[in-house]
Amino acid sequence: MQLITLFDDLDASQAVVGSTDQAMRKFLEPWMLAFTVTRPMFELLCRWGEDRESSLHSGFTDDLIRARGGSLA
């Protein structure tokens, strides 16, 4: 099932974490989760990720910014 179908309003900032089913976990690496967000939540997370003081800023964020041509927007 696609996680996006769980959102009633795609214009609201929302997120859902998936891949937590115990029966499914044995097929995934221990660190893997599914994380689906609406566009407004993605934009908010991008703004937080660009803030060097944010806990969301990481090497992954740097790689993502580089891959997107210098911006998360």
Secondary structure, 3 states (H helix, E strand, C coil): CCHHHHCCCCCCCCEEEECCCHHHHCCCCCCCCEEEECHHHHHHHHHHHHCCCCCCCCHHHHHHHHHCCCCCC
